[in-house]
Each structure stands twice: as structure tokens, then as C-alpha cells.
């Protein structure tokens, strides 16, 4: 597709570049849930933490940003629902509504909606804006995941931070860097800037 063939509309996200239809939206929602489920299988245990490093946070933030708030939220809601009902789609093939890391899944659902809303306002158009969008999305995930971790394990706040945040900060920085390269580049390839 040539860049001249792409018309600019305010408030669009990358998924809006595809021809609009209900079929597109359903395919994106199902595809976003599937991508998150596949990414969750990239799971590395963290010594001393009941929460592993996974690819699902990156997928959740990428889906939300690329699809927009509504489709991103629906993708992660579908992922959470399917996993909660028993499909082995959570980290390492786990499932269920409980567990120490389920709060992070809920946080990802909320974060996907938030980063999607930010993307509609240009939060994915430059490296710096994408960095800010990813940091805010990660903060939402932690804001839900850490209290859930505390409630499900009995850890104190400081122990929950040590087990459920600190070991993941470097990985989150790497994931943000990947998004900072991918999303603005995708917009440049289609000839649009925010």
C-alpha cells in the first residue's frame, strides 16, 4: 500500500487501517486474545516469586495500543474469561479465577483499555509517547496485580513489591523498548504521524 493511498483520520489506531466491518472487529478481538494466550506460554519462573516473567504483558499492551480501547479491552476480557472458565491459556498452561497472578490478568485487561485510549490520542506515534503509554499501562497492571498478590498470598506490601514488581522492571523496560520501536515505525510505514 502506498502512503499516498492512506487518508488520515483523527483518533485512529493501527487496526483502523484495515477495512471496517464487524468481521474485522471480531477477528481482531479473537486474535488479540489468542496472541495473549500464546504469549503467556513464554513463561520463566522467578526465584522467590509466585509470579513468572511472561510475554503476556507485552501482548496485552500491544493489543490495546494497536486495536484501541474497546477492541483491546474486549480481547483481554475474552482471554480472562476463557482462562477463568478452565482453558489452559494463562502462564504456563494454567487457568482459573484465583491464584497469585490472576490480579495481573485483570490489570492487563484494564491496561489494554487505557493504552488503547491513549493510542487514539497519539500515544503510539512517537518513541517518547509510546514510552509513556507503556509505562502507564505497566503501572495499571501493577496497581491491580500487587494488591491481588498480597490478598492471595498474605504478603506484606513491601514483600509483594519485592516479589511482584522489582524482578519484572528490567523485562518491562525491554518490552517498552520493543514497543517504542515497533509502534512508531508502523505509523511511519503507513505515512502518518501524530
C-alpha positions in Angstrom: 0.0 0.0 0.0 1.4 3.4 -0.9 1.5 6.1 1.7 -0.5 8.3 -0.6 -3.4 5.9 -0.6 -3.8 6.2 3.2 -6.1 9.0 4.4 -5.6 10.4 7.9 -8.4 10.5 10.4 -8.1 11.9 13.9 -8.3 9.4 16.7 -7.4 6.3 14.7 -5.3 3.3 15.8 -3.4 0.9 13.7 -6.3 -1.6 13.5 -8.5 1.2 12.0 -6.3 1.0 8.8 -8.0 -2.3 8.0 -11.3 -2.2 6.1 -14.1 -1.6 8.7 -16.5 -4.4 9.4 -17.9 -6.4 12.3 -16.0 -9.4 11.0 -12.7 -7.3 11.3 -13.6 -6.4 14.8 -14.5 -9.9 15.9 -11.3 -11.3 14.2 -9.2 -8.7 16.0 -10.7 -9.4 19.4 -10.3 -13.2 19.0 -6.8 -12.7 17.5 -5.8 -10.4 20.4 -7.0 -13.0 22.9 -5.1 -15.8 21.1 -1.9 -13.7 20.9 -2.1 -13.0 24.6 -2.7 -16.7 25.3 0.3 -17.7 23.2 2.5 -15.1 24.7 1.5 -16.3 28.2 3.2 -19.6 27.4 6.5 -17.8 27.2 6.9 -18.2 31.0 10.1 -18.1 33.0 9.9 -18.7 36.8 11.3 -16.0 39.1 13.1 -17.4 42.2 11.3 -16.2 45.3 8.1 -15.0 43.4 4.9 -16.9 42.7 4.6 -14.7 39.5 6.7 -15.7 36.5 8.0 -13.4 33.7 5.8 -13.9 30.7 5.2 -12.4 27.3 1.5 -11.8 28.1 2.0 -8.3 29.5 3.7 -7.2 26.2 0.9 -8.8 24.2 -1.8 -7.1 26.3 -0.2 -3.7 25.9 0.5 -4.2 22.2 -3.1 -5.4 21.5 -4.6 -2.5 23.4 -2.4 0.1 21.7 -2.8 -1.3 18.2 -6.5 -2.2 18.5 -7.9 0.8 20.5 -9.6 0.8 23.9 -12.8 -1.1 23.0 -11.2 -3.9 21.0 -8.2 -4.1 23.3 -10.4 -4.4 26.4 -12.7 -7.0 24.7 -9.6 -9.0 23.6 -8.3 -9.2 27.2 -11.7 -9.8 28.6 -12.1 -12.8 26.3 -8.7 -14.0 27.3 -9.5 -13.7 31.0 -13.0 -15.3 30.6 -11.7 -18.3 28.6 -8.8 -18.8 31.1 -11.1 -18.3 34.1 -13.5 -20.9 32.8 -10.8 -23.5 32.5 -8.9 -23.2 29.2 -5.2 -23.5 29.8 -4.3 -20.1 28.4 -2.7 -18.4 31.4 1.1 -18.5 32.1 2.5 -22.0 31.7 -0.9 -23.5 30.7 -2.7 -22.6 34.0 -6.3 -21.5 34.3 -8.8 -20.4 36.9 -10.1 -17.3 38.6 -7.8 -17.4 41.6 -4.1 -17.8 42.1 -1.4 -15.3 42.9 -1.0 -13.9 39.4 -4.7 -13.6 38.4 -4.7 -9.9 39.5 -2.1 -9.2 36.8 -4.5 -10.6 34.2 -7.2 -8.3 35.5 -4.7 -5.4 35.4 -3.8 -6.3 31.8 -7.5 -6.1 30.9 -7.7 -2.6 32.3 -4.3 -1.6 30.9 -5.3 -2.7 27.4 -8.3 -0.4 27.5 -6.2 2.5 28.9 -3.4 2.3 26.4 -5.9 1.9 23.6 -7.5 5.2 24.7 -4.1 6.8 24.8 -3.2 5.5 21.3 -6.4 7.1 20.0 -4.8 10.4 21.2 -1.5 9.7 19.5 0.2 7.8 22.4 1.8 5.4 20.0 3.0 7.8 17.3 6.5 8.7 18.6 9.1 6.9 20.7 8.6 9.2 23.7 4.8 9.0 23.6 5.0 5.2 23.2 7.3 5.0 26.2 4.9 7.0 28.3 2.0 4.9 27.2 3.8 1.6 28.0 4.9 2.9 31.4 1.3 3.9 32.3 0.0 0.6 31.1 2.5 -1.3 33.2 1.6 0.8 36.2 -2.0 -0.2 35.8 -1.1 -3.8 35.7 0.9 -3.5 38.9 -1.8 -1.4 40.6 -4.1 -4.4 40.3 -1.7 -7.2 40.4 0.2 -6.3 43.6 -2.9 -6.0 45.9 -4.2 -9.2 44.4 -0.8 -10.9 45.1 -1.0 -9.5 48.7 -4.5 -10.8 49.3 -3.9 -14.3 47.7 -0.6 -14.9 49.5 -0.7 -12.9 52.7 2.5 -11.0 51.7 3.1 -7.5 53.1 3.1 -4.6 50.8 6.9 -4.4 50.7 7.2 -8.2 50.2 4.6 -8.0 47.4 6.6 -5.3 45.7 9.8 -7.3 46.1 8.2 -10.4 44.7 5.7 -8.9 42.2 7.3 -5.8 40.8 11.0 -5.5 41.3 12.0 -8.7 39.4 10.0 -7.5 36.4 11.2 -4.0 35.9 14.1 -4.9 33.6 11.8 -7.1 31.5 9.2 -4.3 31.3 11.9 -1.9 30.1 12.8 -4.3 27.4 9.1 -4.8 26.4 8.6 -1.0 26.4 11.7 -0.6 24.2 10.3 -3.1 21.7 7.0 -1.3 21.6 8.9 2.1 21.2 10.5 0.7 18.1 7.5 -1.2 16.6 4.6 1.2 17.0 6.1 4.5 15.8 7.7 2.5 13.0 4.4 1.1 11.9 2.9 4.6 11.7 5.9 5.8 9.7 5.4 2.9 7.3 1.9 3.9 6.6 2.9 7.6 6.3 1.2 9.0 9.4 2.4 11.0 12.4 0.5 12.3 15.3 
